[in-house]
């Protein structure tokens, strides 16, 4: 008589091969996953740093004059910022040119130009990773007539149909 052998389940050898494959694949997958998490964290840190630097630059827009001293502080997510505003020298390429004879015209500036630099660091240590934003700012001269006019004009709460 011929007996037909029916196998149910896996052999010990098949189970050992499966465990070896998992033993090799899982650490690689975990390492890739942790690398992705580090990249996401670094991206979030840069995003928060740029947002803080942009906020500190926008604060300059409401100031009446250039801050004379460098300013620094600690932002909300434990980020350290430093803002420096220095007079900017106009580039010769940006000087107005007299169209008639090609000579440089006299440069008249009602609002001097300043270079604003905001640097954001992750730690208080100056050698820690950092990012910075640079821009040019013109502070309007504080004219008494303009200040009085701004104080007198208040928005009305009337709704005009």
Backbone bond lengths (Angstrom), bond angles and torsions (degrees), N, CA, C in turn:
res aa  C-N    CA-C-N  psi(-1)  N-CA   C-N-CA  omega(-1)  CA-C   N-CA-C  phi
1 X - - - 1.424 - - 1.504 111.17 -
2 X 1.281 113.22 139.45 1.465 119.34 176.51 1.526 108.94 -95.56
3 X 1.284 113.13 128.74 1.466 117.54 176.77 1.516 108.74 -102.88
4 X 1.268 116.58 135.15 1.456 121.63 176.04 1.527 106.92 -93.82
5 X 1.297 113.32 123.94 1.464 118.15 -178.73 1.527 109.04 -90.31
6 X 1.284 117.88 121.72 1.459 123.54 179.38 1.527 107.29 -103.62
7 X 1.341 115.32 126.09 1.461 119.39 178.28 1.514 109.08 -104.59
8 X 1.270 114.63 127.74 1.453 119.83 175.06 1.525 107.10 -117.87
9 X 1.349 116.32 131.48 1.452 120.41 179.61 1.519 112.07 90.05
10 X 1.328 114.91 -170.31 1.456 121.81 -176.49 1.518 109.96 -107.28
11 X 1.301 114.89 154.84 1.461 119.07 175.13 1.522 108.94 -82.37
12 X 1.307 115.71 164.82 1.462 120.93 179.88 1.523 111.03 -61.40
13 X 1.310 116.62 -37.57 1.461 120.76 179.83 1.536 111.00 -63.88
14 X 1.323 118.17 -42.08 1.471 122.01 179.06 1.526 110.90 -64.47
15 X 1.309 116.35 -38.21 1.467 119.69 179.07 1.531 110.22 -67.87
16 X 1.325 117.84 -40.17 1.465 120.78 178.48 1.530 111.38 -63.62
17 X 1.320 117.43 -41.04 1.470 121.00 177.56 1.530 110.06 -63.31
18 X 1.324 118.57 -43.36 1.469 121.97 179.71 1.528 110.98 -62.88
19 X 1.332 117.10 -41.60 1.466 120.64 179.15 1.524 110.58 -66.32
20 X 1.329 117.83 -38.45 1.473 120.35 177.86 1.526 111.14 -64.70
21 X 1.319 117.34 -41.59 1.473 120.53 178.62 1.522 110.00 -63.30
22 X 1.333 117.11 -44.07 1.469 119.82 177.40 1.528 111.33 -64.55
23 X 1.325 116.78 -38.23 1.462 120.69 179.32 1.516 112.75 -63.74
24 X 1.313 117.30 -29.08 1.464 121.04 177.88 1.526 110.91 -86.18
25 X 1.330 117.73 -40.39 1.465 121.63 -172.90 1.530 113.20 -76.96
26 X 1.326 118.13 -40.37 1.465 120.11 -175.19 1.528 113.63 -62.53
27 X 1.330 120.93 -46.50 1.478 118.45 177.59 1.532 112.91 -60.58
28 X 1.320 116.36 -35.73 1.472 118.93 178.04 1.521 110.09 -65.43
29 X 1.336 117.05 -43.51 1.467 120.33 178.85 1.527 111.28 -64.29
30 X 1.337 117.61 -41.25 1.466 120.44 178.44 1.525 111.49 -63.97
31 X 1.316 116.65 -38.50 1.457 120.52 179.27 1.528 110.50 -66.67
32 X 1.326 117.30 -41.51 1.468 120.33 176.77 1.522 110.88 -63.41
33 X 1.319 116.88 -40.98 1.457 120.87 -179.77 1.528 111.15 -64.78
34 X 1.341 117.24 -43.78 1.466 119.47 179.70 1.529 111.08 -67.55
35 X 1.337 117.64 -34.48 1.468 120.34 175.67 1.519 111.52 -63.65
36 X 1.325 116.33 -38.48 1.462 120.68 177.28 1.524 110.45 -65.29
37 X 1.329 116.98 -41.67 1.467 120.05 178.63 1.528 111.53 -63.32
38 X 1.347 117.04 -39.20 1.472 119.94 177.30 1.524 110.76 -63.83
39 X 1.334 116.68 -40.32 1.467 120.10 179.73 1.525 110.83 -66.03
40 X 1.325 117.47 -39.16 1.467 120.97 178.15 1.525 109.99 -65.15
41 X 1.331 117.88 -42.73 1.472 121.80 178.79 1.528 111.07 -62.45
42 X 1.328 116.25 -43.06 1.466 120.03 179.42 1.527 110.34 -64.55
43 X 1.312 116.86 -39.88 1.461 120.77 178.01 1.526 110.96 -64.11
44 X 1.328 117.24 -41.17 1.464 120.51 177.24 1.526 110.90 -64.26
45 X 1.328 116.90 -40.73 1.466 120.26 178.49 1.527 110.76 -60.48
46 X 1.329 117.19 -45.42 1.461 120.13 178.84 1.527 111.09 -64.40
47 X 1.318 117.34 -39.57 1.463 120.57 179.26 1.523 110.68 -62.89
48 X 1.341 117.44 -44.75 1.467 120.59 178.23 1.527 111.20 -65.42
49 X 1.328 117.05 -38.48 1.465 120.56 179.78 1.524 110.91 -65.50
50 X 1.326 117.59 -43.57 1.466 120.70 178.85 1.523 110.36 -65.66
51 X 1.333 117.72 -39.90 1.468 120.44 178.57 1.527 110.83 -63.07
52 X 1.331 117.36 -41.72 1.470 120.51 178.16 1.522 110.70 -65.68
53 X 1.327 117.59 -43.03 1.468 120.70 178.86 1.522 110.46 -62.74
54 X 1.320 117.08 -40.78 1.461 120.50 178.99 1.527 110.65 -65.34
55 X 1.329 117.01 -39.25 1.462 120.62 177.59 1.526 110.61 -61.92
56 X 1.328 117.14 -42.88 1.466 120.51 -179.43 1.531 111.24 -68.08
57 X 1.331 117.98 -31.48 1.466 120.24 174.77 1.523 110.54 -70.66
58 X 1.329 117.13 -38.63 1.460 120.13 179.75 1.521 111.87 -68.06
59 X 1.329 117.63 -28.18 1.464 120.49 175.85 1.526 110.86 -62.75
60 X 1.325 117.07 -28.68 1.469 120.34 177.82 1.525 111.39 -65.59
61 X 1.332 116.62 -29.35 1.463 120.40 -175.96 1.525 112.32 -65.87
62 X 1.320 118.21 -25.23 1.460 120.43 -178.95 1.525 112.47 -95.46
63 X 1.322 117.23 -5.11 1.468 120.50 179.14 1.523 110.13 -77.42
64 X 1.304 115.97 147.31 1.465 121.85 179.33 1.524 111.99 -82.17
65 X 1.300 117.80 -21.07 1.461 121.20 -179.35 1.515 110.37 -151.37
66 X 1.307 114.79 167.49 1.465 119.89 -178.72 1.521 110.06 -72.53
67 X 1.333 118.00 135.76 1.466 119.20 174.57 1.529 109.57 -65.81
68 X 1.320 116.39 134.88 1.459 120.70 -175.13 1.522 112.74 -80.85
69 X 1.305 117.71 -27.18 1.463 122.18 -177.17 1.524 109.86 -114.99
70 X 1.322 117.04 151.12 1.475 119.12 173.04 1.526 109.91 -61.69
71 X 1.314 115.98 142.11 1.460 121.24 179.81 1.524 108.51 -115.32
72 X 1.328 115.64 148.30 1.458 119.32 177.46 1.517 109.07 -150.65
73 X 1.318 114.99 163.89 1.450 119.85 179.46 1.512 110.86 -178.90
74 X 1.323 114.06 -175.56 1.460 120.26 179.11 1.517 108.06 -112.73
75 X 1.312 115.60 129.78 1.452 121.33 -179.65 1.513 111.93 -87.67
76 X 1.333 117.62 -176.39 1.459 120.97 -178.37 1.505 113.89 -64.03
77 X 1.057 141.12 -52.83 1.458 139.19 -174.21 1.523 112.88 -82.20
78 X 1.333 117.73 26.82 1.461 119.91 -179.66 1.517 113.28 75.00
79 X 1.315 117.15 18.55 1.464 121.53 178.83 1.524 108.96 -89.73
80 X 1.313 116.88 141.74 1.462 122.40 178.73 1.525 108.57 -105.78
81 X 1.337 116.38 131.30 1.460 120.19 -177.91 1.522 110.05 -122.24
82 X 1.322 114.41 156.27 1.465 121.86 175.61 1.523 107.37 -142.78
83 X 1.338 115.86 130.30 1.466 121.22 -179.66 1.520 108.81 -119.04
84 X 1.331 115.74 126.73 1.463 122.36 179.20 1.524 107.54 -124.45
85 X 1.323 116.14 129.89 1.465 121.82 177.49 1.521 107.45 -121.36
86 X 1.335 115.94 120.41 1.462 121.47 -179.11 1.524 109.05 -127.94
87 X 1.338 117.50 150.19 1.469 118.98 176.57 1.523 110.50 -60.42
88 X 1.312 115.49 137.13 1.470 120.64 -179.80 1.516 109.03 -100.14
89 X 1.297 116.09 135.15 1.458 120.76 174.53 1.516 107.80 -87.25
90 X 1.325 117.79 126.51 1.462 118.66 -179.64 1.523 111.14 -65.18
91 X 1.288 115.35 140.52 1.460 121.35 178.15 1.523 109.20 -71.26
92 X 1.333 118.92 143.80 1.469 120.13 177.82 1.526 112.00 -60.31
93 X 1.322 117.03 -25.44 1.464 119.82 178.07 1.523 111.83 -68.78
94 X 1.335 117.07 -22.93 1.455 120.67 -176.34 1.522 113.29 -97.67
95 X 1.333 118.03 -1.77 1.458 120.29 179.32 1.523 110.06 -70.47
96 X 1.325 117.46 140.90 1.460 118.92 177.19 1.532 110.44 -67.28
97 X 1.300 115.98 145.26 1.462 121.82 -179.16 1.518 108.34 -116.84
98 X 1.330 114.86 133.84 1.457 120.10 177.05 1.532 107.50 -71.33
99 X 1.322 117.26 123.19 1.469 121.85 -175.45 1.534 112.57 -69.25
100 X 1.333 118.20 -27.66 1.464 120.68 -173.21 1.528 112.75 -69.59
101 X 1.323 117.72 -54.50 1.461 119.07 -174.77 1.531 113.70 -117.08
102 X 1.316 118.60 3.84 1.458 121.37 176.72 1.515 114.01 79.64
103 X 1.343 118.47 0.24 1.462 120.37 177.91 1.526 109.28 -77.93
104 X 1.323 113.87 154.78 1.459 117.64 177.31 1.520 109.15 -71.07
105 X 1.305 115.61 133.32 1.458 120.81 177.40 1.525 108.48 -79.72
106 X 1.301 114.94 163.04 1.454 119.84 178.72 1.527 108.70 -71.19
107 X 1.308 115.94 132.16 1.458 121.06 -178.44 1.523 108.58 -86.07
108 X 1.310 115.51 116.09 1.458 121.15 179.15 1.523 107.11 -114.44
109 X 1.304 116.35 125.18 1.456 119.87 -178.20 1.517 109.32 -127.83
110 X 1.325 115.90 118.61 1.456 119.60 175.34 1.525 110.37 -77.08
111 X 1.315 116.68 -33.35 1.458 121.71 179.29 1.526 108.23 -123.52
112 X 1.328 117.72 109.81 1.465 119.64 -178.61 1.529 111.34 -63.76
113 X 1.314 114.32 150.85 1.456 121.36 -178.60 1.525 110.11 -91.93
114 X 1.325 115.66 138.90 1.460 122.09 178.11 1.525 109.09 -127.10
115 X 1.325 115.20 146.76 1.464 119.76 173.69 1.523 107.56 -97.05
116 X 1.325 116.05 124.56 1.463 121.64 178.92 1.525 108.79 -108.65
117 X 1.320 115.17 129.81 1.465 121.52 179.99 1.525 107.72 -126.02
118 X 1.317 116.11 123.06 1.465 121.18 175.87 1.522 107.76 -116.54
119 X 1.322 115.69 120.92 1.466 121.55 177.43 1.522 108.61 -110.50
120 X 1.319 116.10 137.37 1.464 121.60 179.06 1.525 107.95 -123.56
121 X 1.354 115.02 128.74 1.471 121.35 178.43 1.524 109.20 -115.66
122 X 1.333 115.06 155.19 1.461 120.05 179.51 1.522 111.50 -81.81
123 X 1.326 117.61 -27.37 1.469 122.43 -179.26 1.522 108.91 -129.86
124 X 1.328 115.59 168.83 1.462 119.93 176.75 1.524 111.40 -71.13
125 X 1.312 117.17 -18.07 1.462 122.37 179.60 1.531 109.93 -68.21
126 X 1.343 118.61 123.90 1.471 120.51 -178.93 1.526 114.05 -61.20
127 X 1.330 117.88 -20.30 1.464 119.17 -179.88 1.530 112.56 -90.99
128 X 1.334 117.10 4.02 1.468 119.74 179.79 1.530 110.00 -73.33
129 X 1.326 117.41 162.43 1.470 119.59 179.62 1.526 110.86 -57.77
130 X 1.314 116.14 143.16 1.464 119.85 -178.52 1.519 109.92 -148.67
131 X 1.315 114.22 166.18 1.456 121.55 174.07 1.521 106.98 -141.06
132 X 1.322 117.50 157.65 1.463 119.38 -178.34 1.518 110.55 -146.06
133 X 1.325 114.28 154.24 1.461 122.60 175.29 1.521 108.17 -120.25
134 X 1.325 116.32 140.12 1.463 122.80 178.07 1.524 107.55 -122.14
135 X 1.328 116.17 141.33 1.459 119.99 174.60 1.523 109.11 -155.94
136 X 1.312 115.78 167.75 1.463 121.83 174.79 1.520 108.35 -105.90
137 X 1.334 115.94 138.68 1.458 121.83 -177.20 1.516 108.38 -130.98
138 X 1.330 116.38 138.28 1.464 121.60 173.17 1.521 107.20 -114.79
139 X 1.312 116.57 118.95 1.457 121.14 178.61 1.517 108.24 -90.65
140 X 1.313 116.22 126.56 1.458 120.85 179.30 1.519 108.93 -68.21
141 X 1.322 116.69 140.25 1.464 118.47 177.35 1.524 109.64 -66.07
142 X 1.300 116.35 141.72 1.460 120.96 -179.18 1.520 108.90 -81.08
143 X 1.308 116.60 90.78 1.456 121.40 177.87 1.522 109.08 -89.13
144 X 1.325 117.92 130.42 1.467 120.13 -177.88 1.526 112.62 -58.22
145 X 1.329 117.91 -36.69 1.464 120.16 -178.89 1.526 110.91 -64.24
146 X 1.319 117.11 -39.19 1.462 120.22 179.33 1.522 111.33 -68.93
147 X 1.313 116.34 -38.54 1.465 119.97 -179.67 1.517 109.89 -66.03
148 X 1.349 117.28 -44.15 1.457 120.34 179.28 1.520 110.64 -63.81
149 X 1.330 117.57 -40.61 1.455 121.39 -178.92 1.529 110.30 -63.63
150 X 1.327 117.59 -40.65 1.460 121.04 178.92 1.519 110.83 -65.35
151 X 1.334 117.18 -36.14 1.458 119.78 -178.99 1.523 111.06 -71.96
152 X 1.333 118.14 -32.58 1.454 121.08 -177.69 1.521 112.37 -76.50
153 X 1.297 117.37 -34.52 1.453 120.17 -177.30 1.515 110.26 -84.76
154 X 1.331 115.04 108.53 1.450 119.95 176.20 1.519 107.77 -115.29
155 X 1.306 118.02 142.94 1.463 119.25 -179.59 1.521 110.72 -67.14
156 X 1.307 114.98 139.18 1.458 119.36 178.40 1.521 108.62 -86.33
157 X 1.325 114.69 152.12 1.455 118.90 -178.73 1.523 111.09 -99.63
158 X 1.320 117.09 13.36 1.460 120.57 178.20 1.515 109.87 -74.82
159 X 1.305 115.20 141.15 1.454 120.43 175.51 1.514 107.06 -104.46
160 X 1.313 114.92 118.51 1.458 120.18 -178.54 1.519 107.89 -95.50
161 X 1.353 116.79 122.39 1.475 118.87 -178.89 1.502 112.05 -73.24
